Amino acid sequence: MEIINTNTIIEDLNKKLKIKVSIKTVYGVERIYPKCKISNSFSRLMRKKTFDREEIQEIKTMGYSVEVVTEQLWQYRTWKK
């Protein structure tokens, strides 16, 4: 008989129930953009390219956690020889 580790099952579920988004301000209006496969699926189902805070709250009530991804600016370096 195989022993099932419930901790790994819970960790796998938590990974699957997480969406990633990024937040940008465009002309003073907050825009929440999807940044992963699941959040893209939600935006397609809603027929929208961005979310608002109420929609994010509704997604959270469905059991998903939301991770806000910040975009890093590229840093240009000058190489010295």
C-alpha positions as a Markdown table, in Angstrom:
| # | Residue | x | y | z |
|---|---|---|---|---|
| 1 | Met | 0.0 | 0.0 | 0.0 |
| 2 | Glu | 1.3 | 3.4 | -1.0 |
| 3 | Ile | 1.5 | 6.2 | 1.6 |
| 4 | Ile | 0.1 | 9.5 | 0.3 |
| 5 | Asn | 1.7 | 12.7 | 1.5 |
| 6 | Thr | -1.1 | 15.2 | 1.9 |
| 7 | Asn | 1.4 | 18.1 | 2.1 |
| 8 | Thr | 2.5 | 17.6 | -1.5 |
| 9 | Ile | -1.1 | 17.4 | -2.7 |
| 10 | Ile | -1.9 | 20.7 | -0.9 |
| 11 | Glu | 1.2 | 22.3 | -2.4 |
| 12 | Asp | 0.3 | 21.2 | -5.9 |
| 13 | Leu | -3.2 | 22.5 | -5.4 |
| 14 | Asn | -1.9 | 25.9 | -4.2 |
| 15 | Lys | 0.3 | 26.1 | -7.3 |
| 16 | Lys | -2.6 | 25.4 | -9.5 |
| 17 | Leu | -4.9 | 27.8 | -7.8 |
| 18 | Lys | -2.6 | 30.8 | -8.2 |
| 19 | Ile | -2.9 | 33.5 | -10.9 |
| 20 | Lys | -0.3 | 36.1 | -11.9 |
| 21 | Val | -1.2 | 39.6 | -12.9 |
| 22 | Ser | 0.6 | 42.9 | -13.3 |
| 23 | Ile | -0.7 | 46.3 | -12.4 |
| 24 | Lys | 0.0 | 49.4 | -14.6 |
| 25 | Thr | -1.4 | 52.9 | -14.4 |
| 26 | Val | -2.5 | 54.2 | -17.9 |
| 27 | Tyr | -3.5 | 57.9 | -18.0 |
| 28 | Gly | -4.3 | 57.7 | -14.3 |
| 29 | Val | -6.5 | 54.6 | -14.6 |
| 30 | Glu | -5.3 | 51.4 | -12.9 |
| 31 | Arg | -5.1 | 48.4 | -15.3 |
| 32 | Ile | -4.6 | 44.8 | -14.1 |
| 33 | Tyr | -3.1 | 42.7 | -16.9 |
| 34 | Pro | -3.1 | 38.8 | -16.9 |
| 35 | Lys | 0.4 | 37.3 | -16.8 |
| 36 | Cys | -0.1 | 33.6 | -16.8 |
| 37 | Lys | -2.1 | 30.9 | -18.6 |
| 38 | Ile | -4.9 | 30.7 | -16.0 |
| 39 | Ser | -5.3 | 34.5 | -15.8 |
| 40 | Asn | -5.3 | 34.7 | -19.6 |
| 41 | Ser | -8.1 | 32.1 | -19.5 |
| 42 | Phe | -10.1 | 34.2 | -17.1 |
| 43 | Ser | -9.7 | 37.3 | -19.3 |
| 44 | Arg | -10.9 | 35.3 | -22.4 |
| 45 | Leu | -13.9 | 34.1 | -20.5 |
| 46 | Met | -14.7 | 37.6 | -19.4 |
| 47 | Arg | -14.0 | 38.9 | -23.0 |
| 48 | Lys | -11.7 | 41.6 | -21.6 |
| 49 | Lys | -8.0 | 42.3 | -21.8 |
| 50 | Thr | -7.7 | 43.7 | -18.3 |
| 51 | Phe | -9.4 | 43.1 | -14.9 |
| 52 | Asp | -10.7 | 45.5 | -12.4 |
| 53 | Arg | -10.5 | 45.1 | -8.6 |
| 54 | Glu | -14.0 | 43.7 | -8.3 |
| 55 | Glu | -13.2 | 41.0 | -10.8 |
| 56 | Ile | -10.0 | 40.1 | -8.9 |
| 57 | Gln | -12.0 | 39.9 | -5.7 |
| 58 | Glu | -14.5 | 37.5 | -7.4 |
| 59 | Ile | -11.6 | 35.3 | -8.6 |
| 60 | Lys | -10.3 | 35.2 | -5.0 |
| 61 | Thr | -13.7 | 34.0 | -3.7 |
| 62 | Met | -13.3 | 31.1 | -6.1 |
| 63 | Gly | -10.3 | 29.9 | -4.2 |
| 64 | Tyr | -7.5 | 31.4 | -6.3 |
| 65 | Ser | -4.7 | 33.5 | -4.9 |
| 66 | Val | -3.4 | 36.4 | -6.8 |
| 67 | Glu | 0.3 | 37.2 | -7.2 |
| 68 | Val | 1.3 | 40.6 | -8.5 |
| 69 | Val | 4.3 | 40.4 | -10.8 |
| 70 | Thr | 6.5 | 43.5 | -11.2 |
| 71 | Glu | 8.3 | 44.0 | -14.4 |
| 72 | Gln | 11.9 | 44.8 | -14.2 |
| 73 | Leu | 13.5 | 47.5 | -16.2 |
| 74 | Trp | 16.5 | 46.4 | -18.3 |
| 75 | Gln | 19.7 | 47.8 | -17.1 |
| 76 | Tyr | 22.3 | 48.7 | -19.7 |
| 77 | Arg | 25.8 | 48.2 | -18.7 |
| 78 | Thr | 28.9 | 49.5 | -20.3 |
| 79 | Trp | 31.6 | 46.9 | -20.4 |
| 80 | Lys | 35.1 | 48.0 | -19.6 |
| 81 | Lys | 38.1 | 46.2 | -21.1 |
